[in-house]
Amino acid sequence: MDSFLFDLDDKLRRNLSNTSLDADSKFTLFLDTFIDVINTHTPLVKLCRRKTKLASKPWISKGTLRSIKTKTVYSEGKLNIITMLNICKAIKNIIIS
């Protein structure tokens, strides 16, 4: 946070030292400088297609995603019956307690 404020102060002092500008020009210069410093310190990160799709659905929580993944594993038959029964018992015990 300190480096952001230091850079902002430094760039604003250099850019706004010219007092011959009118108020609109100074504000535009301030806004451009502020956006430039923000982009320097916190650049935008591109999301992959899966995360973009997930971000557009805020009602899906991490727990829901975990349940979907577990359901997928069960439906694809990747777990044997004994493991599935043990997991179901564990989930049942968690829900009951």
GUDREN-997218 format. One record per residue: residue in three letters; z, x, y of N, C-alpha, C in turn. Coordinates in steps of 0.1 Angstrom, whole numbers, padded with zeros to 4 digits, always signed. Each point is the difference from the previous one (the first is absolute). Example, Ala and Ser with C-alpha at 12.3 -4.5 7.8 and 13.67 -1.06 7.14 Angstrom:
<recs>
ALA+0078+0132-0057+0000-0009+0012+0000+0009+0012SER-0007-0004+0011+0000+0009+0011+0008-0008+0011
</recs>
This chain:
<recs>
MET+0000+0008-0012+0000-0008+0012+0000+0009+0013ASP+0007+0011-0001+0001+0008+0012-0013+0007+0003SER-0008+0004-0011-0013+0006+0002-0010-0010+0006PHE+0002-0013-0004-0009-0010+0006+0003-0001+0015LEU+0012-0002+0003+0004-0001+0014-0004+0012+0008PHE+0002+0012-0005-0004+0012+0007-0015+0001+0002ASP-0008-0003-0010-0014+0000+0001-0005-0010+0010LEU+0006-0012+0000-0004-0011+0009+0003+0004+0014ASP+0012+0006+0003+0004+0004+0013-0009+0011+0005ASP-0003+0010-0009-0009+0011+0004-0014-0004+0004LYS-0006-0009-0009-0013-0005+0003-0001-0009+0012LEU+0010-0008+0002+0000-0009+0012+0002+0009+0013ARG+0008+0010+0000+0002+0008+0012-0013+0007+0003ARG-0007+0005-0010-0013+0007+0002-0011-0010+0005ASN-0001-0012-0006-0010-0009+0003+0002-0008+0013LEU+0013-0003+0003+0002-0008+0012+0004+0008+0012SER-0001+0013+0000+0004+0008+0011-0010-0002+0012ASN-0012-0005-0003-0009-0003+0011+0004-0013+0007THR+0005+0001+0012+0005-0012+0008-0010-0008+0007SER-0013+0005+0000-0010-0007+0007-0006-0012-0007LEU+0004-0002-0012-0005-0012-0008+0007-0012+0004ASP-0007-0012-0001+0006-0013+0003+0008-0004-0012ALA+0007-0012+0001+0009-0005-0010-0007-0003-0013ASP-0012-0006+0001-0007-0004-0012-0005+0013-0008SER-0004+0010+0007-0004+0012-0007+0011+0007-0006LYS+0012+0000+0007+0012+0007-0006+0005-0008-0012PHE-0001-0013+0000+0004-0008-0011-0009+0003-0012THR-0013+0000+0002-0010+0003-0010+0003+0013-0006LEU+0002+0010+0008+0003+0014-0004+0013+0000-0008PHE+0010-0007+0004+0013-0001-0007-0002-0006-0014LEU-0007-0011+0000-0003-0007-0013-0008+0009-0010ASP-0010+0007+0005-0008+0009-0008+0009+0011-0006THR+0008+0006+0009+0009+0011-0004+0010-0005-0010PHE+0006-0012+0002+0010-0005-0009-0006-0003-0014ILE-0012-0006+0000-0007-0002-0013-0003+0013-0007ASP-0005+0010+0007-0003+0013-0005+0012+0006-0007VAL+0012+0000+0007+0012+0006-0006+0005-0008-0012ILE-0001-0013+0001+0003-0008-0012-0008+0003-0012ASN-0013+0001+0002-0009+0004-0011+0002+0014-0005THR+0005+0009+0008+0003+0013-0004+0012+0000-0009HIS+0010-0007+0004+0013+0000-0008+0001-0010-0011THR-0007-0011+0001+0000-0010-0011-0014-0005-0003PRO-0008+0008-0007-0014-0004-0003+0000-0011-0010LEU-0010-0008+0001-0002-0012-0009-0004+0006-0014VAL+0006-0006-0010-0003+0004-0014-0009-0011-0006LYS-0011+0004-0006-0008-0010-0007+0006-0004-0013LEU+0000-0013-0002+0005-0005-0013-0011-0001-0010CYS+0004+0002-0013-0010-0002-0010-0003-0015-0002ARG-0010-0003-0007-0004-0014-0001+0011-0009-0006ARG+0007+0006-0010+0011-0008-0007+0012-0002+0010LYS+0003+0010+0008+0011-0002+0009-0004-0009+0012THR-0012+0000+0004-0005-0009+0011+0001-0014-0005LYS-0004-0002-0012+0000-0014-0006+0014-0005-0001LEU+0009+0009-0004+0014-0003-0002+0007-0003+0014ALA-0004+0008+0010+0006-0002+0013-0004-0014+0006SER-0012-0005-0004-0004-0013+0005+0008-0011-0007LYS+0008+0003-0010+0008-0011-0007+0015+0004+0001PRO+0006-0003+0012+0014+0005+0001+0010-0008-0008TRP-0004-0011-0007+0010-0007-0008+0001+0006-0014ILE-0008+0010-0003+0001+0007-0013+0010+0012+0002SER+0011-0001-0007+0010+0011+0002-0001+0010-0011LYS+0008+0011+0000-0001+0010-0010+0005-0006-0014GLY+0009-0009+0001+0005-0007-0012-0011-0008-0007THR-0008-0007+0008-0011-0008-0005-0010+0009-0006LEU-0003+0011+0006-0010+0010-0005+0005+0005-0014ARG+0013+0003+0000+0005+0005-0013-0001-0010-0011SER+0003-0013+0003-0002-0011-0009-0014-0001-0005ILE-0009+0001+0009-0015-0001-0003-0003+0011-0010LYS+0004+0012+0003-0003+0011-0008+0006-0001-0014THR+0013-0005-0001+0006-0003-0013-0008-0010-0008LYS-0004-0011+0007-0007-0011-0007-0013+0006-0005THR-0007+0008+0008-0012+0006-0004+0001+0009-0013VAL+0011+0008+0000+0003+0008-0012+0002-0009-0012TYR+0008-0011+0002+0003-0009-0011-0013-0006-0005SER-0008-0005+0009-0012-0008-0004-0011+0009-0006GLU+0000+0013+0003-0010+0009-0006+0005+0005-0013GLY+0012-0003-0004+0005+0004-0013+0003+0015-0001LYS+0004+0007+0011+0003+0014+0000+0014+0003-0006LEU+0008-0010-0001+0013+0002-0005+0002-0007-0013ASN+0007+0005-0009+0002-0006-0013+0011-0011+0001ILE+0001-0009-0010+0009-0011+0001+0015+0003+0002ILE+0004+0011-0007+0014+0004+0002+0004+0004+0014THR-0009+0008+0006+0002+0004+0013+0000-0011+0010MET-0009-0010-0002-0001-0012+0008+0013-0008-0001LEU+0005-0002-0012+0012-0007-0001+0012+0006+0006ASN+0001+0014-0001+0011+0007+0007-0001-0001+0015ILE-0012+0000+0005-0002-0001+0015+0004-0014+0004CYS-0005-0010-0007+0004-0014+0003+0015-0002+0000LYS+0007+0005-0010+0014-0001-0001+0007+0007+0012ALA-0005+0011+0004+0005+0007+0012-0002-0008+0013ILE-0012-0006+0001-0002-0008+0012+0008-0012+0000LYS+0002-0006-0012+0009-0012-0001+0014+0003+0004ASN+0005+0012-0005+0014+0004+0004+0001+0002+0015ILE-0010+0006+0006+0001+0002+0014+0000-0013+0008ILE-0008-0010-0005-0001-0013+0007+0014-0007-0002ILE+0005+0000-0012+0013-0007-0002+0012+0006+0007SER+0000+0013+0001+0012+0006+0007-0002+0001+0015
</recs>
